[in-house]
């Protein structure tokens, strides 16, 4: 093979390796959020898993004047974050419910559904009448009705950097999340993934700097192009290695 042909193979292979490194690194370092927006993350599990203690902490944050339901003074004899009334309704005593229980398997913990609408099976996390990608049950939890304003939904009542609606979806109240929860253990916080679900910030009163979904798709395409280039180069080198050697006396 000519020197030029050999050089072309090396160039194609080098370009392929470079594209794989750039594309792979960028894709793995992107936000990694779902291509299809979804504001459904299982509620209550960040508060405690089966076999563990723990629950959404009642917060000392003063909600007076915020227009939000304040549960901090609700009787809770076992201090598990679920009010005595909710536990009585769910299972007959003030100490019998667990924060992660979800009898209808809809992703919303039983006690959160009780707080939202009075039973363990009365709401669905996919219900979103106004199309703002914030589940309707969040407004019921935050305000006790569907009348929450955009400012209340998008507000941050405890000033911890996590919006109130996100905290409700993550763990059931407006003050229970830290922003570090990662339910699916993919390295992207639940708060960041939920923020990325808002595809039209103007629909819920604004909000700049929200993460964008699907940003890693183009980088994986770059990685794929690099893989193709490397494959072509390898095939050319293999073909060359299989070409019979020749000399003055003809084929050896």
Helices and strands as residue ranges (DSSP letters): H 3-28, G 45-47, H 84-91, H 110-117, H 136-143, H 150-154, H 164-171, H 190-195, G 201-204, H 217-241, E 246-247, E 250-251
